[in-house]
Amino acid sequence: MPQLLRDIQVALLKALYDEQSGKLVALLVRLEAKTNIRREQIVYGFGGLFGVYMIFGYFAQLVCNTIGLAYPVYASVKAIRTEDKDDDKQWLTYWTVLAVFSLFDFFSEKVMGVFPLYWMLKCAFLLYLYLPQFRGAEHLYRDVVDPGVSKLEAICPSTGQLAVARRPTSGPAPTSTSTFVALASTDSFLTVRL
């Protein structure tokens, strides 16, 4: 863990002192000149205030979910527009890992009552998933999601073949919903009425 923190600090310092980084770095340079406080200390201060807000703030859930969704949606749209398929794979991997995580995130309200750091940690986790310095989604997909799906497919080979079909319109009129779910495998076919 200490190595991870050192890596984060090195990446942050590199970004803060790269003059090509854009308007945010230019703003930090001006703040540094006016306050005589180094720019990394300014960022650490804002990061601390943000962390406190994510623990006690009223809209912490909204802020966290915006961080986890707004940029990834924008980056995904840009990736779809390009001919390069590597960025498509990166964002598809992110959305897959996020979907798996969302299955457990359902219990966030209960967790918040016991563990008030939840939104701050979730925000850090989401950033870890998609920031290019970490690409955590690729690691989690490779180490957790893909092996989990492979085990599920080994247990239940028909898992990947779920299909929704409509009842044919010929014949007697249905008295209720005519949607069926068909679960097909190589050696069986099961129809369940909803």
C-alpha positions in Angstrom: 0.0 0.0 0.0 2.8 2.6 0.8 4.2 1.9 -2.8 0.7 2.7 -4.2 0.6 6.0 -2.3 4.1 6.9 -3.5 3.1 6.1 -7.1 0.0 8.4 -6.7 2.2 11.2 -5.3 4.7 10.8 -8.2 1.9 10.9 -10.8 0.3 13.9 -9.1 3.6 15.9 -8.9 4.3 15.1 -12.5 0.9 16.3 -13.6 1.1 19.5 -11.4 4.5 20.5 -12.7 3.8 19.7 -16.4 3.4 23.2 -17.9 1.5 21.6 -20.8 -1.3 20.3 -18.5 -3.7 23.1 -19.2 -5.8 25.6 -17.4 -6.0 23.8 -14.0 -2.2 23.9 -13.7 -2.1 27.5 -14.8 -4.6 28.4 -12.1 -2.5 26.5 -9.5 0.6 28.4 -10.7 -1.3 31.7 -10.1 -2.5 30.5 -6.6 1.0 29.4 -5.7 2.4 32.8 -6.7 -0.2 34.7 -4.7 -0.2 32.6 -1.5 3.4 31.3 -1.4 2.0 27.8 -0.8 3.3 25.1 -3.1 0.7 23.8 -5.6 0.8 20.3 -4.3 -0.1 21.6 -0.8 -3.0 23.5 -2.4 -4.2 20.3 -4.0 -3.7 18.3 -0.8 -5.8 20.9 1.0 -8.6 20.8 -1.5 -8.4 17.0 -1.4 -8.8 17.0 2.3 -11.8 19.3 2.2 -13.3 17.1 -0.5 -12.7 14.0 1.7 -14.5 15.7 4.6 -17.4 16.7 2.4 -17.6 13.1 1.1 -18.0 11.9 4.7 -20.4 14.5 6.0 -21.8 16.3 2.9 -25.5 16.1 2.1 -25.0 15.4 -1.6 -22.0 13.0 -1.3 -23.8 10.2 -3.1 -24.6 12.5 -6.0 -21.1 13.8 -6.2 -19.6 10.3 -6.0 -21.9 8.9 -8.7 -21.3 12.0 -10.9 -17.5 11.4 -10.7 -18.0 7.7 -11.5 -20.4 8.3 -14.4 -19.9 11.7 -16.0 -16.3 11.4 -17.3 -16.7 7.7 -18.3 -19.8 8.5 -20.3 -18.0 11.3 -22.1 -14.9 9.2 -22.7 -17.0 6.2 -23.9 -18.8 8.4 -26.5 -15.4 9.7 -27.7 -14.1 6.1 -27.9 -17.0 4.9 -29.9 -16.4 7.7 -32.4 -12.8 6.6 -33.1 -11.7 3.8 -35.3 -9.3 2.5 -32.6 -10.8 -0.4 -30.7 -8.4 -0.4 -27.8 -10.2 2.5 -26.1 -13.5 0.8 -26.8 -12.2 -2.2 -24.9 -11.0 0.0 -22.0 -14.4 1.6 -21.5 -16.4 -1.6 -22.0 -14.2 -3.2 -19.3 -14.9 -0.2 -17.0 -18.6 -0.5 -17.5 -18.5 -4.3 -16.9 -16.6 -3.9 -13.7 -18.9 -1.1 -12.6 -22.0 -3.2 -13.3 -20.6 -6.1 -11.1 -19.7 -3.6 -8.4 -23.2 -2.1 -8.6 -24.7 -5.5 -7.6 -23.0 -5.0 -4.2 -23.5 -1.2 -4.2 -27.3 -1.9 -3.7 -26.6 -2.1 0.0 -24.9 1.3 0.2 -27.6 2.9 2.4 -27.2 0.2 5.0 -23.4 0.5 4.8 -23.5 4.3 5.3 -25.3 3.9 8.6 -22.4 1.8 9.9 -19.4 3.1 7.8 -19.6 6.8 7.0 -16.5 6.7 4.9 -18.3 4.8 2.2 -18.9 7.6 -0.4 -15.3 8.8 -0.1 -13.9 5.3 -0.5 -16.3 4.5 -3.4 -15.2 7.7 -5.1 -11.6 6.7 -4.8 -12.4 3.3 -6.1 -14.2 4.6 -9.1 -11.3 6.9 -9.9 -9.0 3.9 -9.5 -11.1 2.0 -12.0 -10.8 4.5 -14.8 -7.8 6.8 -14.4 -5.1 5.9 -16.9 -2.4 5.9 -14.2 -4.1 2.9 -12.6 -6.6 1.3 -15.0 -8.0 -0.7 -12.1 -11.0 -1.9 -14.2 -8.6 -3.9 -16.3 -7.0 -5.5 -13.3 -10.3 -6.3 -11.6 -11.7 -7.7 -14.8 -8.7 -9.9 -15.4 -8.4 -11.1 -11.7 -12.0 -11.2 -10.5 -14.8 -10.7 -13.1 -13.5 -13.0 -16.0 -12.6 -15.9 -13.7 -16.0 -15.5 -11.9 -17.9 -15.6 -15.2 -15.8 -18.6 -16.3 -16.7 -20.5 -13.1 -20.4 -19.6 -13.6 -20.3 -20.9 -17.1 -18.6 -24.1 -15.9 -21.4 -24.6 -13.4 -24.3 -23.7 -15.7 -23.3 -24.0 -19.4 -26.5 -22.4 -20.6 -25.9 -19.1 -18.7 -24.8 -17.2 -21.8 -27.8 -18.2 -23.9 -30.7 -16.4 -22.3 -33.2 -15.2 -24.9 -36.5 -13.4 -24.8 -39.2 -14.5 -27.3 -42.7 -13.4 -28.1 -45.6 -15.9 -28.4 -46.8 -16.3 -32.0 -49.8 -14.2 -32.9 -51.6 -17.1 -34.6 -53.8 -19.4 -32.5 -56.0 -18.5 -29.5 -55.6 -15.0 -28.1 -53.5 -14.9 -24.9 -55.4 -14.0 -21.7 -52.4 -12.5 -20.1 -48.9 -11.3 -20.9 -47.4 -13.2 -23.8 -43.8 -12.8 -23.0 -41.8 -15.9 -22.4 -38.2 -16.4 -21.3 -36.4 -19.2 -23.1 -33.3 -20.6 -21.6 -31.6 -22.7 -24.3 -28.6 -25.0 -24.0 -27.2 -27.5 -26.4 -29.2 -30.4 -24.9 -32.3 -28.8 -23.5 -34.8 -26.1 -23.9 -36.7 -24.6 -21.0 -39.6 -22.1 -21.3 -40.8 -20.2 -18.3 -43.9 -18.1 -18.4 -43.6 -14.7 -16.6 
